[in-house]
Amino acid sequence: MNNEMTYEVHPFTFSQIQTSSQGYDTSINFYGWKRENDPFWVINNKYFGYFPEQLPSNKMKLLFIGTFPPHSSQSLEFFYGSGRNNFWKIISILTNIQVSSLEDKFNVLKNNGIGITDIIYSLNRKKDIQSQKYNASDENLYPLIFNNINAILNQYPNIKNIIFTSGESSEKSAYGWSINELQKYKREIKLITLRSPSNISRLPNELVNNGDYINLCIKYLDVNIKVSYCVLKWAKKLISSSYFIRNDMQDILNEFEKLFPTI
């Protein structure tokens, strides 16, 4: 293998389950968490992810799909667990629910029937040319084995929406790596691509140091300007089809669009 590439297996996969003399243990290597504590963790030889399916009151209706955790991610406690990723901040604002602890993350998914997974099971990661580091950019990922998204959809037939957290403009993305298999799937599923919640996403130049934009962020969203922009872009795509969005989000979006109609 090229010495500028590193081989990685997703930290939340079947291969990460500890073994014992009796066979497979119930412990998972990452953060010492026990599978039997929560039946919604699913890791088998077909697919992996967190899929809350509560009967009979709550069916999983929506699935988030990302790409792969950042390099050296074995210590992450859950999906989008890197300190440089704003996924859970955005979810907290969109739902108007405090999401900080691991239990908060589980609860917001369970209470809203939301599943979460990544498209890549294993890959080679290339060093970034400029930084000479193994960063989190999808452009530097070379998938070897994919998660079986169609098997997930077959297991959870109430999923009506799939939301990709990368894929707006690149084939090397959660959407780009999923679409070929999803096109083979017979059931009608709405596919939504979102701006990446990673901190590496850039803010449009016209909003940088824009006082009106900054004041609106402080007044309505109470987070930094980059996270606010991602919240607004997500809201614009999700309001019409996602039941978990807070009731006043459209009003907030309208206030921003009065000054920044292309936001």
C-alpha positions in Angstrom: 0.0 0.0 0.0 1.1 3.5 -0.7 2.8 4.9 2.4 0.7 8.1 2.0 -2.5 6.0 2.6 -3.8 4.5 5.8 -6.3 1.6 6.1 -9.2 2.1 8.5 -12.3 0.2 9.6 -15.3 2.1 10.9 -15.1 2.2 14.7 -18.8 1.2 15.1 -18.7 -2.0 13.2 -18.9 -5.7 13.8 -15.2 -6.1 13.6 -14.8 -3.8 16.7 -16.7 -6.1 19.0 -14.4 -7.7 21.5 -13.9 -11.5 21.5 -13.6 -13.8 24.4 -13.1 -17.6 24.8 -16.9 -18.0 24.7 -17.1 -16.2 21.4 -18.4 -12.6 20.8 -18.5 -10.5 23.9 -21.3 -8.0 24.5 -18.8 -5.1 24.9 -17.8 -2.8 22.1 -14.3 -1.4 22.1 -15.3 2.2 21.7 -15.9 3.9 25.0 -16.6 0.6 26.8 -20.3 0.9 26.1 -22.4 -2.3 26.4 -24.7 -3.3 23.6 -27.3 -4.8 25.8 -27.9 -1.4 27.4 -29.7 -0.3 24.3 -31.3 -2.6 21.8 -31.2 0.0 19.0 -27.5 -0.4 18.4 -27.3 -2.8 15.4 -24.0 -4.3 14.3 -24.1 -7.5 12.1 -22.4 -8.8 9.1 -24.7 -6.9 6.8 -24.9 -3.4 8.2 -24.3 -1.2 11.2 -25.8 1.9 12.9 -28.2 3.2 15.5 -31.8 2.5 14.6 -34.5 3.3 17.2 -37.6 1.3 16.3 -40.0 1.4 19.2 -43.2 -0.6 18.9 -46.0 0.2 18.6 -45.9 4.0 19.1 -42.8 5.0 17.3 -41.5 3.7 14.0 -38.2 4.9 12.5 -39.2 7.3 9.7 -35.9 9.0 8.8 -32.3 8.0 8.4 -29.2 10.2 8.5 -26.3 8.9 6.4 -22.7 10.3 6.7 -19.5 9.1 5.2 -16.9 8.0 7.8 -15.4 9.3 11.1 -12.2 11.4 11.1 -8.8 9.7 11.3 -7.9 8.5 14.8 -11.5 8.2 15.7 -11.5 5.0 17.8 -12.2 7.0 21.0 -15.4 8.7 19.6 -18.4 7.8 21.7 -21.0 8.2 18.9 -21.6 9.3 15.3 -20.4 12.9 14.7 -18.5 12.9 17.9 -15.6 14.9 16.8 -15.2 18.3 18.5 -14.8 19.8 15.0 -18.2 18.6 13.8 -21.3 20.7 14.5 -23.9 18.0 13.8 -25.3 17.8 17.3 -25.3 21.6 17.8 -27.4 21.9 14.6 -29.8 19.1 15.7 -30.2 20.8 19.1 -31.1 24.2 17.5 -33.4 22.6 14.9 -35.3 20.6 17.5 -35.0 23.2 20.3 -33.9 20.4 22.6 -30.7 20.4 24.6 -28.3 17.8 23.0 -25.0 17.6 24.8 -24.5 14.2 26.6 -24.5 10.8 25.0 -27.9 10.1 26.6 -29.3 13.3 25.1 -28.2 12.1 21.6 -29.8 8.7 22.1 -33.0 10.3 23.3 -33.4 12.9 20.5 -33.1 10.0 18.0 -35.4 7.7 19.9 -38.1 10.3 20.5 -38.2 11.4 16.9 -37.8 8.0 15.2 -34.4 8.9 13.6 -31.8 6.4 12.6 -28.1 7.2 12.0 -25.3 5.5 10.2 -22.4 6.0 7.7 -22.1 4.7 4.2 -18.5 3.4 4.4 -17.5 0.2 6.4 -13.8 0.3 5.5 -11.4 2.5 3.4 -8.0 3.8 2.6 -7.4 7.4 3.6 -5.0 9.5 1.7 -2.9 12.3 3.3 -4.0 15.8 2.5 -1.6 17.3 -0.1 -1.4 20.7 1.6 -1.4 19.8 5.3 0.3 16.4 4.9 -2.1 15.1 7.5 -4.9 12.6 7.5 -7.8 15.0 7.7 -11.6 14.5 7.6 -12.2 15.6 4.0 -14.3 13.2 1.9 -12.0 13.9 -1.0 -9.2 11.9 0.7 -11.4 8.8 1.3 -11.1 5.7 -0.9 -13.9 3.3 0.1 -13.2 -0.5 0.1 -16.4 -1.9 1.6 -19.7 -0.1 1.9 -22.5 -0.3 4.5 -25.5 -2.1 3.1 -28.1 0.7 3.0 -30.7 -1.4 1.1 -30.6 -4.0 3.9 -31.3 -1.3 6.4 -34.3 -0.1 4.4 -35.6 -3.7 4.1 -35.3 -4.1 7.8 -37.0 -0.8 8.6 -39.8 -0.3 6.0 -41.2 2.9 7.6 -38.2 5.0 6.6 -39.6 7.7 4.2 -36.6 10.1 4.1 -32.9 9.6 3.8 -30.8 12.7 4.8 -27.1 12.8 3.6 -24.8 15.0 5.5 -22.5 15.4 2.5 -23.1 15.3 -1.2 -24.4 18.6 -2.4 -21.7 19.0 -5.1 -19.4 15.9 -5.1 -19.4 12.3 -6.1 -17.1 11.6 -3.2 -19.7 12.1 -0.6 -22.4 10.2 1.4 -24.9 10.8 -1.4 -22.5 10.1 -4.2 -21.4 6.7 -2.7 -25.0 5.7 -1.9 -27.0 6.7 -4.9 -26.2 3.8 -7.3 -27.5 1.2 -4.8 -30.4 3.3 -3.7 -31.6 3.5 -7.3 -32.0 -0.2 -7.3 -34.4 0.0 -4.4 -38.1 -0.3 -5.3 -39.8 1.6 -2.5 -40.2 5.4 -2.9 -37.7 7.2 -0.6 -37.1 11.0 -0.5 -33.4 11.8 -0.7 -32.2 15.0 0.8 -28.6 16.3 0.6 -27.3 18.8 3.2 -24.3 21.0 3.7 -21.6 19.3 5.7 -21.8 20.0 9.4 -18.0 19.8 9.6 -16.0 22.9 10.6 -14.1 22.8 7.4 -17.2 24.1 5.5 -16.6 27.7 4.5 -19.0 30.6 5.1 -19.9 32.7 2.0 -17.7 35.8 1.7 -20.6 38.2 1.8 -21.5 37.0 5.3 -18.1 37.1 6.8 -17.9 40.2 9.1 -21.4 41.2 8.0 -22.9 43.1 11.0 -26.5 42.5 10.0 -25.9 38.8 9.7 -24.0 38.5 12.9 -26.8 40.4 14.8 -29.5 38.0 13.4 -27.4 35.0 14.5 -27.1 36.4 18.0 -30.8 37.3 18.3 -32.3 34.1 16.9 -29.8 31.2 17.0 -27.2 32.1 19.7 -24.4 30.2 18.0 -21.4 31.3 15.9 -21.9 32.5 12.4 -20.7 29.4 10.7 -22.9 27.1 12.6 -25.8 29.5 12.1 -25.4 29.3 8.4 -25.4 25.5 8.4 -28.6 25.6 10.6 -30.3 27.9 8.1 -29.3 25.8 5.1 -30.5 22.6 6.8 -33.8 24.2 7.9 -34.5 25.4 4.3 -34.3 21.8 3.0 -35.9 20.0 6.0 -38.8 22.1 7.0 -41.2 20.8 4.4 -40.5 17.1 5.0 -39.1 16.7 8.5 -41.5 16.5 11.4 -38.8 17.1 14.1 -38.1 20.7 13.2 -39.1 23.3 15.8 -42.3 25.2 15.1 -40.8 28.7 14.9 -37.9 27.7 12.5 -39.7 29.0 9.4 -40.3 32.4 11.1 -36.5 32.5 11.9 -35.6 31.6 8.4 -37.9 34.3 7.0 -36.1 37.0 9.1 -32.8 36.0 7.6 -34.1 35.8 4.1 -35.5 39.4 4.3 -31.8 40.6 4.3 -30.2 37.6 2.7 -32.6 36.1 0.2 -30.1 33.6 -1.2 -29.1 32.2 2.1 
